């Protein structure tokens, strides 16, 4: 095949692709029980994953959306469990309000402490995060141990996150960590089951930052 003569580049623009994708999502998702303010998060999660089952499994604590928007507009930081989450978040919209995206899992002191205690870096990174500042939006998409440790810290009154977006993926403790998050009386966004991941958490954070902009 002669690509020079036969290949015709698409003329459709990125925004058109996104708009069409959102239209398809709305049509195929059909009737649902999500509120008007929750739906943009659901929509972007499905857009990021092409997984309607995952989208339908999302669970929102009633104050979660408002808490997330207010935290962003107050300039609170996003605390990510891994670099993949940090990289994917649209930082410009976070930074315009004075916040940033932080991740501690590869910090030398975290690695050293994890080795000393024979535990995971994810656990130690959560312990470091709560010492850096109060509040914050915790975005956990990869490490169930990070979510379980954060939950422990909340229960003990040592952590007071403004919002927890906890959707780690995996076969070991992922579903169980979300079940524990559901028991907390704090703002959270999670999902049921093993599915999740960094791209899913990124989609949720980006949806919230877009809504924070619109509130402005």
N, C-alpha and C positions, 0 to 999 in steps of 0.2 A: 504493500500500500504506500502510495506517495502522499505523506502527510501534508506536504507543502501545498498540494493541489486539492486534496479531498477533505482535510480537517477544517471545520468551520467553528471558530470560537463562539462560545455562548455570549450573547449580548445582555443577558439578564444581570441586573445589579444585585450586590449582596443584600441590600435592604429588601428588595423584591423577593429574594429567595427566603429570607427570614419571615416576611409577611405571609408568603404562601405557605410556609411550613406551619406557622401559627394557625392559619386558617384550617389546614388539614388536621392539626391536633385537636382543635375545637370540634370539628365535625366528627372525627373518629372517637374522641373521648366520650361524647354524648352527655347524657344526664349525669350529674355528680353532686356531691354534697358540700363541696368547697365553697367558701365565701368569696365575695368579689375581691377582697384584699388578699386572700390566700391564692387565688387562681393564677396570678402571674408567676408565682414561684413554681406551682405545679406545671404550668405551661413550659417554663424554661428548663425544668428538670426533664420533662419528656423530650423537649427539643434537643437536649444534650445527650440523651441516651437512646432515643427512638424506642423507649420501653414504656408502654402504657400501663403495664402491670405495676411497674415501679412508681409511676406517677400516681396511680390510684392508692398506693400503699402509704403515701405521705400522711403524717399526723402532725397537726399544729396545736400547740397549747394556745388557748384563746387569745392571750395577749402577745403572742410571739411576733406577729408582723409589726404591730405598733412599737413594741419594744426594740426590734431591730432597726426600724426606721429612725426612731429617736436616738438610739445609740450612735448610729452613723452620723446623724446631724449634730450630735454633741461632740463629735471628733474622737470617739472611742476607737481603740485599735481592734483589728481583726486578728485573732490568734489562731494560726493554722497548725495542724499537727505535722504536716510534711511540706516540703518545698513545692510539690506539684500543686497543692492548693494555693500556696502563696503566688506562684507564677500565673495561675489562671485568673485570679481576681483582677477586675478592672480597678487598678489602684488610683487612677486619676480621680474617679468619683469619690473614693474614700479620703484621699488627701486634700481635696478641696474644702473639706470640713475640719481638717486638722488631724485626722487619723492616719493610720498606716497599717500595713499587714506584717505581722511578726511571726516568725517561726524559730523555735529554739532547739529543735531536735538534733541539729548538727553542731551546736555550740560546744567548744572544747570542754567547758566545765560540766556540761550535761553528759557528754560521753564519758568523762572521767568518773563522775558520780555514779552513773549507771554501771560501769565496770566495777567500781568499788563495792556497790551494794548487790551486784549480780542480778540486776533487773533490767527492764527495757528502757531505752532512751526516751520512748514516748511517755512513760510514766514520769520520769525525771523532768522532762520538758514541761509537763503540766504543773509540776511543783514550782518550777522556776517562773512560769508564766504568771501564776497568781501573786508572786512576790513583786512583779514588775509594776502592776497597776491594778486598781479595783475595776470591776465592770468588764467591759469588752465583750466582743462577740467571738465565741469559740467555734471554729469551723473544723470539724473532725470528720475526715472522709476515708482515712486509710487504716488508722490504728485503734482497734477496739480497746486496747489497754489504756490508751490516752483517755478515751471516753469514760471507762470504768474508774480511772484514777480521778478524773474531774468530778464525777458523781460522788465519789468518796469525800473529796475535799468540800463539796457543796454540803453534803450531809453533816460534816463535822463543823460547818460554819466558817471554814477557812477560805472558801471561794464564793464570790457573789457575781457571777457572770450576768451581764444584761440579757444575753441570749445564747443558747447552745444550739448549734446546728450539728447534730450528731448522726451521721449516716455512713459509718465505716462499712466496708465491704469485706466479705470473707466467710470462712467456714468455722473458724474457731473464735467464739465469743462475740462475733459481730451482732447476730440477732439478739443474744442475751444482753449485750450492753445497751441496746436500744430499748429492750424491755425494762431495764433498770431506769433509763432516762424517763420513760413514760410515767414512772412513779413519783417523780419530783414535782414539786409545786413551784416551778420557775418557768420562764418563757423558753420554749424549745421548739425546734422543728426536727422531726425524725421520720423514719419509715419503718415498716414492719418487715422483718425477714433478713436474709443474708445480703440482698442487693444493696448497692450504694456506690461509694467511691469518690475520689477526689473531684472528678468532673461534675458529679452531681452536687456536691457541696459548693463548688465554685458557681454553678448555675444558680443555686439558691441565694448566695451572697450577692451576686451580680443583679439578680432580680430585686433584692432589697435596696441596693444602692440606686438602681433606676427609679424605684418608687420614692426613695428619699429625695431625689432630684425633682421629681414631679410635685412632691409636697411643697417644694420651694417656690 
